[in-house]
Amino acid sequence: MIAVIGSPIGRRDGGAVVAAGLSAAVARSAVLAGASVQVVGKVGEGPAGDAILLSVAAVGVGHVAVLRDLAPSPVVDDTPETEPERPIDEVAHRAAFGADPADADAVAAPAQPAPTPTGPSLDAADLQLALQYLPDYRVVVIAQRLDEPAFRAVVEAATWSGARLIVVAWDGAGAAVPLPDDATVLEAPTEDAEGAFASLVGRYAAALDGGATPAEAFAAASADVGWSAVAD
């Protein structure tokens, strides 16, 4: 079994709210690869939290270790934001020459996309309790940034249980925590982390759970999603 650490968020899909975020995407990918998966996290009280849990269950991901949080779960809208219309001469100038730094007031920079929100935070006590409740996991995926005590709790639980550890949400908070020698640390891309990257991680975790070596698992997962190493 695979334990994916991370609180899912909601995303509007037409009139419904579905589970989203890196943890939900990795868990879904691992299930599609044939693994048994439990997500460990929190969702908010209220309709959005209920919808997220229903969406998680609908794709075969377990949620017995998901806690409820008093604050509502964040929900994002998939509707893309478009850049405001600009005068045709300005568009032509930008296309031909780029924006002139000396004309910064006249040529506004395109709006930057808002960062994707994360689900409720997880503390060390939450994670210790959840991982004690799930004693049969063989792989642990950290898919949400954790503070040092929480990160340490997950690493220690994985080490004690002999589970493989995959870290895909790393910002240095756990730099003082020694990782197992066979841990895998991957850097999630800033864009489309829930796409090919999440698919890669989920398939990699599923292959490890099935008994493959890290090298075999990563090669198989990379081939499945069409990734290839740029250097040996």
Salt bridges, closest charged atoms under 4 A:
ASP50 OD1 - ARG68 NH2 2.27
ASP69 OD1 - LYS42 NZ 3.92
ASP78 OD1 - ARG11 NE 2.85
GLU83 OE2 - ARG86 NE 2.76
GLU90 OE2 - ARG86 NH1 3.08
ASP126 OD2 - LYS42 NZ 3.14
GLU148 OE2 - ARG152 NH2 3.35
ASP171 OD2 - ARG145 NE 3.70
ASP182 OD2 - ARG164 NH1 3.10
GLU194 OE1 - ARG11 NH1 3.00
ASP209 OD1 - ARG138 NE 3.44
ASP224 OD2 - ARG203 NH1 3.51
